[in-house]
Structures are given as structure tokens and as C-alpha cells.
Amino acid sequence: MPGEPPRTRGQRLPVIDLKRCTGCGWCVAACPLDLLSLERTGWKKHSTLNEAERCTGCAYCAIRCPFGVITMQEAGTD
């Protein structure tokens, strides 16, 4: 998108451990581009990354997560 920084090769994206995510929403509030949201799966809420191609890899979400369930990994790796 115009006006957004270009993605660089090897850039990292947030990976959320859905089994450990409590759905507290701190990461959602921390994202400057509003790319994270909360989803409900059954009775449990969890965070999810939307529009990963727009993510700058700033890691604010991972830094803000009080439970350490978000790790930054290179796109396409597990």
C-alpha cells in the first residue's frame, strides 16, 4: 500500500501460540497498524494477525504480551 514501509526479505512476523493465548487483547492494543484482532473459537478468545503482508515486524505485540505467547519468526517458517 502507498505510504507504508516496504517489506524486506527475512522480515519477521508475529506467531501466536493459540493454545496459550488468553485473549486479553494487549497485543491488539499495541499494534500501531491495527493488524491484530480477537477471535472466538468455541468458548475461547485468542488473538489473530490480519493482513500479514502489511505487518512491519515492529514486534510491539510480542513485547506487550504479558504471557509471552507471541514470537517473531521469519515468514514461511514454523
N, C-alpha and C positions, 0 to 999 in steps of 0.2 A: 504494500500500500504506500502511496506517496506520503512523505513526511516521516516515515518510520525508518529506524536504522536497518541497514541490510543485514541479513543473517550471514554469519561467517562459517566456513567449514569447521566442523568439530565443536560447534556451539552446543552447550548443554541445555537440556530441558528438564523440568521437574517431573519426577516419577513419584507417584503417591502410593504408599503401601495401603491398599484398601482394607486389608484385614486389621490394621492398627489405627486407621484414621477414625477419629471420634466425631467428625463433622462439626467441630467447634466454630469454624469459619474464620479463624485468624489469618489463614493464608489468603482467603478470598479478599479480606480487607487490605492485605499487604500488597496485592498485585497492582502496580501502577497503571496497567493496561486493561484491568478488569477481565482477565482471561480465565480466571478460576471461578467456579460456581459450586454450590452444594447440590447434590442429587440424592434422591432417596431410592434405596434398593431394599424392598420389603419394609421392614421397620427401622432400618439403619440408614443414617445420613453419612455421606462421605463427599470429599472434595473431588473435583474433576477439572482437567485442563481442557479448555475450549480453544479452538483456533491455534493450535500449537505452532503453526507457521508464523504467527505474529509474535510469539514469545521471544524476548530479547536475551533470556538467560540470566537475568539480573540476580536471581536466587533470593529475592526478598521473601518469597513464600516459604522457602526452606529455612531461612534464618528465623522467621517469625513463628514457625510451627512449634508449639510448646512440647510436643511429644516426639519430635524427630522422625516423623514418618515420611518426610519429603526429602528425596535425594536428587541431586543434579547429575544427570547422565547424558552422554552423547546420544543424539537422536539415532534411533535404529539399534541401540544396544539394550540388553536386559541386565 
